[in-house]
Each structure stands twice: as C-alpha cells, then as structure tokens.
Amino acid sequence: MRILLVEDDHRFARALGAALLRAGYAVDHAPTAQAALAAAEADLVLLDLGLPDADGTEVCRQLRERSDVGIIVLTARGEEHERVSGLRCGADDYVVKPFGFPELQARIEAVLRRARPRPGGVHVVGRLRIDLDQYRAYVDGELVTLARKEFQVLAMLAAQPEVAVRRERLMQEVWHTSWRGVSRTLDVHMTTLRSKLGDGVHIETVRGVGYRLVPVHVGARTEA
C-alpha cells in the first residue's frame, strides 16, 4: 500500500514517514498543496490542513473530485466546526494532533478496509464479469480499469441485476454518508462507469429511486 503524506513540517513528516515504513507502507511526501495535487496516485492520503500555499480543505476537495482515494486529515485543528468542514470536503476520517501511531495505524486500516469490497466470489451479468476477490471487472473477457469507488458501485449493482438500488443506499455503503453533497459525486461516477463499460452492460437510471444494472448479452447492444 502506498501512502501520500501531505505535511509541511519536515521533522514531523520524517518521523511519521519512518513509522509508516516500519509498518510496511510505501510513503511519498508532499510538503505543499501543489506537490500533493501533482503527486502519483496513492492508496491513501494523510493530509495536513495547514499547508503553506493553500488550505488543506481545498486540497481535499480537489482530490475527492478527481479520485476515490482514502483521505485522513491529520491536523492540530480540533474544533468541532473544523472537523465538520474536513469531513464535508471529502475526508474519510479526521485525526487531531498529537496522536499515537497505533491509533493512526488502526484508522488507516479501517479506511482501507472500507474502501474495498468484501470478498465474495464472482458476479456475472450478461457480458460483464466482476471478480470481487481480485477486485477486477471484465467485459467480454477484457479488463476494465475502474477506480475504487467505481468498482464498489458496480459491484453493488451487479449483486442484484435488474433490481433498482436506491441512491441513498449507494451513498451510505460506498461513501459511508447520506450527505446530499455526495449525490452529485454519485452521478459523476455513474457517467464515468457508463463510459468505461461501453455497450457491455447497461446502467439504467430509475427516476426518483436510483439505478439498476441490465445485462447485455453477446450480439446485443444497448440503445444510445
């Protein structure tokens, strides 16, 4: 697992980075917002809010807009309104400094665990095949590259093909929130999924309810 540590305090970053390395994680360090947004994709981001070139909440928003990466805020800002702001900008967890490394490691493991679908074999829906244990999706035998939450959404739909899955359930189980701000994020993920899956499967919008997955069999095509 690769962790991106976004922290402008170099002494703190060295100490935490060393602890993460000992725990078995690969670590990249970004001391600024600009460096964080330009960094290679990671499995998890540890994000300080007090960055020299931008507020960390803005970095969190931008990361969340373009990625499903797990984000844990690490900050000295412990007031309730700061915690609420951090979580609403897209963070999965919020840890106030100072903290013990065992607690942080437990929180990292929890976020990574929630970010993965539970093992459960294979779902086959027409030309679509989803391997839950290998975390892979295929259309006509070809691997489809999906972001973490795209895969989770697709796996939920594939578990009940042709059954409408409510938007609220998708938001609760994939993003662990019922906050309405996630609704637009869900729409964006559905658009991206449809683009990546092509005509291999049809994700149908059920107005006022949610979405359902309709199988498309070999030789058939969905309507434009």
C-alpha positions in Angstrom: 0.0 0.0 0.0 1.3 3.5 -1.0 0.6 6.4 1.3 0.9 10.1 0.3 1.9 12.2 3.3 1.0 15.8 2.8 2.8 17.7 5.5 4.8 20.9 5.5 6.6 20.2 8.8 9.6 18.3 7.6 10.6 17.0 11.0 7.1 15.6 11.7 7.0 14.2 8.2 10.3 12.3 8.6 9.2 10.8 11.9 5.8 9.8 10.7 7.2 8.6 7.4 9.7 6.3 9.2 7.0 4.8 11.3 4.8 4.2 8.3 7.7 2.5 6.5 8.3 0.3 9.5 4.7 -0.7 9.4 5.1 -1.9 5.8 3.7 1.1 3.8 5.4 2.8 0.9 5.4 6.6 1.6 5.6 9.6 -0.7 6.0 13.1 0.9 4.4 16.3 -0.5 5.2 19.4 1.6 2.8 21.7 -0.3 -0.7 21.7 -1.8 0.8 22.0 -5.3 3.0 18.9 -4.7 0.1 16.9 -3.3 -2.1 17.6 -6.3 0.7 16.7 -8.7 1.8 13.5 -6.9 1.4 10.0 -8.2 -1.8 8.1 -7.3 -1.7 6.6 -3.8 -3.9 4.2 -1.9 -4.4 6.6 1.0 -3.6 10.3 1.7 -2.6 11.6 5.1 -3.4 15.3 4.8 -2.4 18.3 7.0 -4.7 21.3 6.7 -2.1 24.0 7.4 -0.1 24.0 4.1 2.0 27.0 3.1 0.4 27.5 -0.4 -3.3 26.6 0.2 -5.7 25.4 2.8 -5.8 21.6 3.1 -9.6 21.5 2.8 -9.2 22.8 -0.7 -6.7 20.1 -1.5 -9.1 17.6 0.0 -11.9 18.9 -2.3 -9.8 18.7 -5.4 -8.5 15.2 -4.6 -12.1 14.0 -3.9 -13.4 15.5 -7.2 -10.9 13.5 -9.3 -10.3 10.4 -7.2 -11.7 7.9 -4.7 -8.5 7.7 -2.7 -8.9 7.3 1.0 -8.2 10.6 2.8 -7.4 11.0 6.5 -6.9 14.6 7.8 -4.1 15.0 10.3 -4.2 18.4 11.9 -3.9 20.4 15.1 -7.3 22.0 14.3 -9.5 20.2 16.8 -12.6 22.4 17.0 -15.9 20.9 16.0 -16.5 23.2 13.1 -13.1 22.3 11.7 -13.8 18.6 12.0 -17.1 19.1 10.3 -15.5 21.1 7.5 -12.8 18.5 7.0 -15.3 15.6 6.7 -17.6 17.6 4.4 -14.8 18.4 2.0 -14.5 14.6 1.4 -12.2 13.2 4.1 -12.9 9.7 5.3 -11.5 10.4 8.8 -10.2 13.2 10.9 -7.3 12.9 13.4 -6.2 15.7 15.7 -2.6 16.1 16.6 -0.9 14.9 18.8 -1.9 11.3 18.3 -0.3 7.9 18.9 0.9 5.9 15.9 -1.1 2.7 16.9 -4.3 4.8 16.7 -3.4 6.2 13.4 -2.5 2.8 12.0 -5.9 1.4 13.1 -7.6 4.3 11.4 -5.6 3.7 8.2 -6.5 0.0 8.2 -10.2 0.9 8.8 -10.3 3.4 5.9 -8.5 0.9 3.6 -10.9 -1.8 4.7 -14.0 0.3 3.9 -12.5 1.2 0.6 -12.5 -2.4 -0.7 -15.5 -4.5 -1.5 -15.9 -7.6 0.7 -14.6 -10.8 -0.8 -17.4 -12.7 -2.4 -16.5 -14.6 -5.5 -17.8 -13.6 -8.9 -20.8 -11.8 -10.3 -21.7 -12.4 -14.0 -24.3 -10.1 -15.6 -24.5 -10.8 -19.3 -21.2 -9.8 -20.8 -19.9 -8.3 -17.6 -17.9 -10.4 -15.1 -16.9 -9.0 -11.7 -14.3 -10.8 -9.6 -14.8 -9.5 -6.0 -11.8 -11.3 -4.6 -9.4 -10.0 -7.3 -11.1 -6.5 -7.4 -11.4 -6.7 -11.2 -14.1 -6.2 -13.8 -14.2 -7.6 -17.3 -16.4 -7.0 -20.3 -16.2 -9.8 -23.0 -13.1 -11.0 -21.1 -11.3 -7.7 -21.4 -10.2 -6.0 -18.2 -11.9 -2.7 -17.5 -9.8 -0.3 -15.3 -12.0 1.1 -12.6 -11.4 3.5 -9.7 -12.0 2.1 -6.2 -15.5 3.6 -5.7 -16.5 2.9 -9.3 -15.8 -0.8 -8.6 -17.8 -0.7 -5.4 -20.8 1.0 -7.0 -20.7 -1.5 -9.9 -20.4 -4.5 -7.5 -23.4 -3.3 -5.6 -25.5 -3.1 -8.7 -24.2 -6.4 -10.0 -25.2 -8.2 -6.8 -28.8 -7.5 -7.7 -29.1 -7.3 -11.5 -32.3 -5.7 -12.9 -33.2 -4.6 -9.4 -33.2 -0.8 -8.7 -30.7 0.1 -6.0 -31.6 3.3 -4.1 -29.3 6.3 -4.4 -29.3 6.6 -0.6 -28.1 3.0 -0.2 -25.3 3.5 -2.7 -24.2 6.7 -0.9 -24.3 5.1 2.5 -22.5 1.9 1.7 -19.9 3.3 -0.7 -19.3 6.8 0.8 -20.5 6.0 4.3 -22.7 9.1 4.4 -26.2 10.2 3.5 -25.0 13.8 2.9 -26.6 15.3 -0.1 -23.4 16.7 -1.4 -22.3 13.2 -2.3 -25.3 12.9 -4.7 -23.5 14.8 -7.4 -20.4 12.7 -6.9 -22.5 9.6 -7.4 -23.9 11.0 -10.7 -20.3 11.6 -11.9 -19.3 8.1 -11.0 -22.3 6.7 -13.0 -21.4 8.7 -16.0 -17.8 7.5 -15.9 -18.8 3.9 -15.4 -21.1 4.0 -18.4 -18.3 5.4 -20.5 -15.8 2.8 -19.3 -18.2 -0.2 -19.7 -19.3 0.9 -23.2 -22.1 -1.4 -24.5 -21.1 -4.3 -22.4 -23.7 -3.6 -19.8 -26.5 -1.0 -19.3 -26.7 1.1 -16.1 -30.3 2.4 -16.2 -31.5 5.4 -14.2 -34.7 4.8 -12.3 -36.1 8.2 -11.8 -36.7 9.1 -8.2 -35.2 5.9 -7.0 -31.7 5.1 -8.1 -30.0 2.8 -10.6 -30.2 -0.7 -11.9 -27.9 -2.9 -13.9 -29.4 -4.5 -17.0 -27.4 -7.3 -18.7 -26.4 -7.0 -22.4 -25.7 -10.4 -24.0 -23.3 -11.2 -26.8 -24.6 -9.8 -30.1 -26.8 -7.3 -28.4 -26.3 -3.6 -28.0 -27.8 -1.0 -25.7 -29.8 1.8 -27.1 -28.0 5.1 -27.5 
